[in-house]
Amino acid sequence: MLKVNNSIVNTDIFVPFGFKPENIKLLKRASDIQSSKISVLLHKPLGYLSTYSKNSTNWSKTLLTRQNRSENDIRNRLEPYKLTNLLALSPLEANSSGLLIFSQDKSLYTKFSDCEEEFNVVFKDRLTDYKLSFLRADIYLDGYSVGPLVIKDTHSNSLSISFRGSSQKLRRICLLAGLEIKSLVRTRISNVKIEKLRPKFKKWVRIDHPPQNRSNLIKLDDKYNKLMYVTNGKISPKKHEEFLKTAVHYVKKGDEIHTSCLAFAKGGSHELLETLSMDDVHHLEQMIPEINRAFQECEMSEKPKTSKHVPIRY
């Protein structure tokens, strides 16, 4: 696989001090193998394990299907979950969500083993000045410094933290500051950002899932594999201004905006599929006649494979 001083090397050798790297060359076959290795980015949802466990069916690798791919997937016919030796770099806990990288390239394990990661964190209690100053000070875990924490986008109970460490370590750091984490989303690993998965996606409303308070579960019938329930959600702080331009049903609590939401979850695994605000549901109700016409056109079409997909507007 390697040429050293124009000689093919098949076994381990000692390289003398002062040896020049330009005297090492990768054979074409090795280069082709390296370039054919696949790496995949996943926005891991809550409740899924990063690595395989025989005690759980919620393995995040099973989500790497064509149906779940991003619009800018460069290999849109690939089924990554079928690939062998595709392992998670810098795994996330099941109770954390966000960016997860799978790769067949073992050289990336070293690259991402000790790099800066960025997390969006929401706390169960308010973020006071004292607790914030604690996070910005020198923090030690098990006798070792955790290094500097870069903190930005602070709100009453949330912030963004960048540091060299895992989500488990971040939870321990926050507990030392007297902060219990409500939700934790990894948004960046080194220079790889999560928004590259869905650059046009806008998250308006956020809910706790599974929620502490909700309505009774609703199913269309006993065989329906999707669950529905109503709960309260919060509008993303970055979307407040845009949301208030058209919103009707909401409540302002300090610097937070709350609205009722209809949530859809998958039966069995209870994976959250979608959320609709109360305003969204009312818009959907107004669109029922147009949706029914679309169904009728589809049923009457003699060539459904060639029928044109027209977006519905309201």
Contacts in CASP RR format, 6 or more apart in sequence:
PFRMAT RR
TARGET T0000
AUTHOR 0000-0000-0000
METHOD contacts of the structure
MODEL  1
MLKVNNSIVNTDIFVPFGFKPENIKLLKRASDIQSSKISVLLHKPLGYLS
TYSKNSTNWSKTLLTRQNRSENDIRNRLEPYKLTNLLALSPLEANSSGLL
IFSQDKSLYTKFSDCEEEFNVVFKDRLTDYKLSFLRADIYLDGYSVGPLV
IKDTHSNSLSISFRGSSQKLRRICLLAGLEIKSLVRTRISNVKIEKLRPK
FKKWVRIDHPPQNRSNLIKLDDKYNKLMYVTNGKISPKKHEEFLKTAVHY
VKKGDEIHTSCLAFAKGGSHELLETLSMDDVHHLEQMIPEINRAFQECEM
SEKPKTSKHVPIRY
1 9 0 8 1.000
1 26 0 8 1.000
1 27 0 8 1.000
1 29 0 8 1.000
1 30 0 8 1.000
2 8 0 8 1.000
2 9 0 8 1.000
2 24 0 8 1.000
2 25 0 8 1.000
2 26 0 8 1.000
2 27 0 8 1.000
2 30 0 8 1.000
3 9 0 8 1.000
3 24 0 8 1.000
3 25 0 8 1.000
3 26 0 8 1.000
3 27 0 8 1.000
4 13 0 8 1.000
4 15 0 8 1.000
4 23 0 8 1.000
4 24 0 8 1.000
5 23 0 8 1.000
8 27 0 8 1.000
26 34 0 8 1.000
34 105 0 8 1.000
37 103 0 8 1.000
37 104 0 8 1.000
37 105 0 8 1.000
38 75 0 8 1.000
38 78 0 8 1.000
38 80 0 8 1.000
38 83 0 8 1.000
38 86 0 8 1.000
38 103 0 8 1.000
38 104 0 8 1.000
39 101 0 8 1.000
39 102 0 8 1.000
39 103 0 8 1.000
39 104 0 8 1.000
39 105 0 8 1.000
39 108 0 8 1.000
40 64 0 8 1.000
40 80 0 8 1.000
40 86 0 8 1.000
40 101 0 8 1.000
40 102 0 8 1.000
40 103 0 8 1.000
41 70 0 8 1.000
41 99 0 8 1.000
41 100 0 8 1.000
41 101 0 8 1.000
41 102 0 8 1.000
41 192 0 8 1.000
41 194 0 8 1.000
41 196 0 8 1.000
41 197 0 8 1.000
42 60 0 8 1.000
42 63 0 8 1.000
42 64 0 8 1.000
42 99 0 8 1.000
42 100 0 8 1.000
42 101 0 8 1.000
42 102 0 8 1.000
42 197 0 8 1.000
43 97 0 8 1.000
43 98 0 8 1.000
43 99 0 8 1.000
43 100 0 8 1.000
43 194 0 8 1.000
43 197 0 8 1.000
43 198 0 8 1.000
44 50 0 8 1.000
44 60 0 8 1.000
44 63 0 8 1.000
44 92 0 8 1.000
44 96 0 8 1.000
44 97 0 8 1.000
44 98 0 8 1.000
44 99 0 8 1.000
44 100 0 8 1.000
45 63 0 8 1.000
45 97 0 8 1.000
45 271 0 8 1.000
45 272 0 8 1.000
46 94 0 8 1.000
46 95 0 8 1.000
46 96 0 8 1.000
46 97 0 8 1.000
46 209 0 8 1.000
46 272 0 8 1.000
47 58 0 8 1.000
47 94 0 8 1.000
47 95 0 8 1.000
47 271 0 8 1.000
48 58 0 8 1.000
48 59 0 8 1.000
48 60 0 8 1.000
48 63 0 8 1.000
48 94 0 8 1.000
48 271 0 8 1.000
49 56 0 8 1.000
49 58 0 8 1.000
49 59 0 8 1.000
49 60 0 8 1.000
49 94 0 8 1.000
50 60 0 8 1.000
50 88 0 8 1.000
50 91 0 8 1.000
50 92 0 8 1.000
50 93 0 8 1.000
50 100 0 8 1.000
51 59 0 8 1.000
51 87 0 8 1.000
51 88 0 8 1.000
51 91 0 8 1.000
52 59 0 8 1.000
52 61 0 8 1.000
53 59 0 8 1.000
57 269 0 8 1.000
58 94 0 8 1.000
58 269 0 8 1.000
60 88 0 8 1.000
60 100 0 8 1.000
61 80 0 8 1.000
61 81 0 8 1.000
61 86 0 8 1.000
61 88 0 8 1.000
61 102 0 8 1.000
62 81 0 8 1.000
63 81 0 8 1.000
64 79 0 8 1.000
64 80 0 8 1.000
64 81 0 8 1.000
64 86 0 8 1.000
64 102 0 8 1.000
65 79 0 8 1.000
65 80 0 8 1.000
65 81 0 8 1.000
66 76 0 8 1.000
66 77 0 8 1.000
66 78 0 8 1.000
66 79 0 8 1.000
69 76 0 8 1.000
70 196 0 8 1.000
70 197 0 8 1.000
70 198 0 8 1.000
71 198 0 8 1.000
71 200 0 8 1.000
72 196 0 8 1.000
72 199 0 8 1.000
80 86 0 8 1.000
80 102 0 8 1.000
83 104 0 8 1.000
85 104 0 8 1.000
86 102 0 8 1.000
86 103 0 8 1.000
86 104 0 8 1.000
87 102 0 8 1.000
87 103 0 8 1.000
87 104 0 8 1.000
88 100 0 8 1.000
88 101 0 8 1.000
88 102 0 8 1.000
89 101 0 8 1.000
89 102 0 8 1.000
89 103 0 8 1.000
89 108 0 8 1.000
89 109 0 8 1.000
89 112 0 8 1.000
89 189 0 8 1.000
90 100 0 8 1.000
90 101 0 8 1.000
90 112 0 8 1.000
90 113 0 8 1.000
90 117 0 8 1.000
90 166 0 8 1.000
90 189 0 8 1.000
91 100 0 8 1.000
92 98 0 8 1.000
92 100 0 8 1.000
92 167 0 8 1.000
92 186 0 8 1.000
93 167 0 8 1.000
93 168 0 8 1.000
95 184 0 8 1.000
96 167 0 8 1.000
96 184 0 8 1.000
96 185 0 8 1.000
96 186 0 8 1.000
97 183 0 8 1.000
97 184 0 8 1.000
97 185 0 8 1.000
97 186 0 8 1.000
98 185 0 8 1.000
98 186 0 8 1.000
98 187 0 8 1.000
98 194 0 8 1.000
99 186 0 8 1.000
99 187 0 8 1.000
99 188 0 8 1.000
99 189 0 8 1.000
99 192 0 8 1.000
99 193 0 8 1.000
99 194 0 8 1.000
99 197 0 8 1.000
100 186 0 8 1.000
101 108 0 8 1.000
101 112 0 8 1.000
101 189 0 8 1.000
101 192 0 8 1.000
103 109 0 8 1.000
111 190 0 8 1.000
112 189 0 8 1.000
112 190 0 8 1.000
114 164 0 8 1.000
114 165 0 8 1.000
115 164 0 8 1.000
115 189 0 8 1.000
115 190 0 8 1.000
116 162 0 8 1.000
116 163 0 8 1.000
116 164 0 8 1.000
116 188 0 8 1.000
116 190 0 8 1.000
117 162 0 8 1.000
117 163 0 8 1.000
117 164 0 8 1.000
117 165 0 8 1.000
117 166 0 8 1.000
117 186 0 8 1.000
117 188 0 8 1.000
117 189 0 8 1.000
117 190 0 8 1.000
118 160 0 8 1.000
118 161 0 8 1.000
118 162 0 8 1.000
118 186 0 8 1.000
118 187 0 8 1.000
118 188 0 8 1.000
119 160 0 8 1.000
119 161 0 8 1.000
119 162 0 8 1.000
119 167 0 8 1.000
119 170 0 8 1.000
119 184 0 8 1.000
119 185 0 8 1.000
119 186 0 8 1.000
119 187 0 8 1.000
120 153 0 8 1.000
120 158 0 8 1.000
120 159 0 8 1.000
120 160 0 8 1.000
120 184 0 8 1.000
120 185 0 8 1.000
120 187 0 8 1.000
121 158 0 8 1.000
121 159 0 8 1.000
121 160 0 8 1.000
121 161 0 8 1.000
121 170 0 8 1.000
121 174 0 8 1.000
121 181 0 8 1.000
121 183 0 8 1.000
121 184 0 8 1.000
121 185 0 8 1.000
122 157 0 8 1.000
122 158 0 8 1.000
122 181 0 8 1.000
122 182 0 8 1.000
122 183 0 8 1.000
122 184 0 8 1.000
123 157 0 8 1.000
123 158 0 8 1.000
123 174 0 8 1.000
123 179 0 8 1.000
123 180 0 8 1.000
123 181 0 8 1.000
123 182 0 8 1.000
124 157 0 8 1.000
124 179 0 8 1.000
124 180 0 8 1.000
124 181 0 8 1.000
124 182 0 8 1.000
125 157 0 8 1.000
125 179 0 8 1.000
125 180 0 8 1.000
126 156 0 8 1.000
126 157 0 8 1.000
127 154 0 8 1.000
127 155 0 8 1.000
127 156 0 8 1.000
127 157 0 8 1.000
127 158 0 8 1.000
127 159 0 8 1.000
127 179 0 8 1.000
131 177 0 8 1.000
131 178 0 8 1.000
131 179 0 8 1.000
132 151 0 8 1.000
132 154 0 8 1.000
132 159 0 8 1.000
134 176 0 8 1.000
134 177 0 8 1.000
134 178 0 8 1.000
135 149 0 8 1.000
135 151 0 8 1.000
135 161 0 8 1.000
135 173 0 8 1.000
135 174 0 8 1.000
135 177 0 8 1.000
136 149 0 8 1.000
136 151 0 8 1.000
138 145 0 8 1.000
138 147 0 8 1.000
139 145 0 8 1.000
139 146 0 8 1.000
139 147 0 8 1.000
139 149 0 8 1.000
139 173 0 8 1.000
139 176 0 8 1.000
140 146 0 8 1.000
141 169 0 8 1.000
141 172 0 8 1.000
141 173 0 8 1.000
141 176 0 8 1.000
146 163 0 8 1.000
146 165 0 8 1.000
146 169 0 8 1.000
146 173 0 8 1.000
147 163 0 8 1.000
147 164 0 8 1.000
148 163 0 8 1.000
149 161 0 8 1.000
149 162 0 8 1.000
149 163 0 8 1.000
149 173 0 8 1.000
150 161 0 8 1.000
150 162 0 8 1.000
150 163 0 8 1.000
151 159 0 8 1.000
151 160 0 8 1.000
151 161 0 8 1.000
152 159 0 8 1.000
152 160 0 8 1.000
152 162 0 8 1.000
153 159 0 8 1.000
153 160 0 8 1.000
155 237 0 8 1.000
155 255 0 8 1.000
156 254 0 8 1.000
156 255 0 8 1.000
156 256 0 8 1.000
157 182 0 8 1.000
158 237 0 8 1.000
160 187 0 8 1.000
161 170 0 8 1.000
162 188 0 8 1.000
163 170 0 8 1.000
167 184 0 8 1.000
167 186 0 8 1.000
170 181 0 8 1.000
170 184 0 8 1.000
171 181 0 8 1.000
171 184 0 8 1.000
174 180 0 8 1.000
174 181 0 8 1.000
182 208 0 8 1.000
183 208 0 8 1.000
185 194 0 8 1.000
186 194 0 8 1.000
187 193 0 8 1.000
187 194 0 8 1.000
187 195 0 8 1.000
188 194 0 8 1.000
202 239 0 8 1.000
203 236 0 8 1.000
203 239 0 8 1.000
204 235 0 8 1.000
204 236 0 8 1.000
204 239 0 8 1.000
204 243 0 8 1.000
204 277 0 8 1.000
205 233 0 8 1.000
205 234 0 8 1.000
205 235 0 8 1.000
205 236 0 8 1.000
205 259 0 8 1.000
205 261 0 8 1.000
205 275 0 8 1.000
205 277 0 8 1.000
206 233 0 8 1.000
206 234 0 8 1.000
206 235 0 8 1.000
206 236 0 8 1.000
207 231 0 8 1.000
207 232 0 8 1.000
207 233 0 8 1.000
207 234 0 8 1.000
207 261 0 8 1.000
207 263 0 8 1.000
207 272 0 8 1.000
207 275 0 8 1.000
208 231 0 8 1.000
208 233 0 8 1.000
209 263 0 8 1.000
209 265 0 8 1.000
209 270 0 8 1.000
209 272 0 8 1.000
210 270 0 8 1.000
211 229 0 8 1.000
211 231 0 8 1.000
211 263 0 8 1.000
213 231 0 8 1.000
213 232 0 8 1.000
214 229 0 8 1.000
214 230 0 8 1.000
214 231 0 8 1.000
214 263 0 8 1.000
215 229 0 8 1.000
215 230 0 8 1.000
215 231 0 8 1.000
216 229 0 8 1.000
217 227 0 8 1.000
217 228 0 8 1.000
217 229 0 8 1.000
218 227 0 8 1.000
218 228 0 8 1.000
218 229 0 8 1.000
219 226 0 8 1.000
219 227 0 8 1.000
219 228 0 8 1.000
220 226 0 8 1.000
225 266 0 8 1.000
225 267 0 8 1.000
225 268 0 8 1.000
226 264 0 8 1.000
226 265 0 8 1.000
226 266 0 8 1.000
226 267 0 8 1.000
226 273 0 8 1.000
227 264 0 8 1.000
227 265 0 8 1.000
227 266 0 8 1.000
227 267 0 8 1.000
227 270 0 8 1.000
228 262 0 8 1.000
228 263 0 8 1.000
228 264 0 8 1.000
228 265 0 8 1.000
229 262 0 8 1.000
229 263 0 8 1.000
229 265 0 8 1.000
230 260 0 8 1.000
230 261 0 8 1.000
230 262 0 8 1.000
230 263 0 8 1.000
231 260 0 8 1.000
231 261 0 8 1.000
231 263 0 8 1.000
232 258 0 8 1.000
232 259 0 8 1.000
232 260 0 8 1.000
232 261 0 8 1.000
233 258 0 8 1.000
233 259 0 8 1.000
233 260 0 8 1.000
233 261 0 8 1.000
233 275 0 8 1.000
234 256 0 8 1.000
234 257 0 8 1.000
234 258 0 8 1.000
234 259 0 8 1.000
235 243 0 8 1.000
235 250 0 8 1.000
235 256 0 8 1.000
235 257 0 8 1.000
235 258 0 8 1.000
235 259 0 8 1.000
237 255 0 8 1.000
240 257 0 8 1.000
243 250 0 8 1.000
243 257 0 8 1.000
244 250 0 8 1.000
244 257 0 8 1.000
246 279 0 8 1.000
247 259 0 8 1.000
247 277 0 8 1.000
247 279 0 8 1.000
248 278 0 8 1.000
248 279 0 8 1.000
248 282 0 8 1.000
249 259 0 8 1.000
249 260 0 8 1.000
249 277 0 8 1.000
249 278 0 8 1.000
249 279 0 8 1.000
249 282 0 8 1.000
250 257 0 8 1.000
250 258 0 8 1.000
250 259 0 8 1.000
251 257 0 8 1.000
251 258 0 8 1.000
251 259 0 8 1.000
252 258 0 8 1.000
259 277 0 8 1.000
259 278 0 8 1.000
259 279 0 8 1.000
260 277 0 8 1.000
260 278 0 8 1.000
261 275 0 8 1.000
261 276 0 8 1.000
261 277 0 8 1.000
261 278 0 8 1.000
262 275 0 8 1.000
262 276 0 8 1.000
262 278 0 8 1.000
262 280 0 8 1.000
262 281 0 8 1.000
263 272 0 8 1.000
263 274 0 8 1.000
263 275 0 8 1.000
263 276 0 8 1.000
264 272 0 8 1.000
264 273 0 8 1.000
264 274 0 8 1.000
264 275 0 8 1.000
264 276 0 8 1.000
265 271 0 8 1.000
265 272 0 8 1.000
265 273 0 8 1.000
266 273 0 8 1.000
276 284 0 8 1.000
283 314 0 8 1.000
286 314 0 8 1.000
287 312 0 8 1.000
287 314 0 8 1.000
290 312 0 8 1.000
290 314 0 8 1.000
291 312 0 8 1.000
294 312 0 8 1.000
297 307 0 8 1.000
298 304 0 8 1.000
298 307 0 8 1.000
301 307 0 8 1.000
END
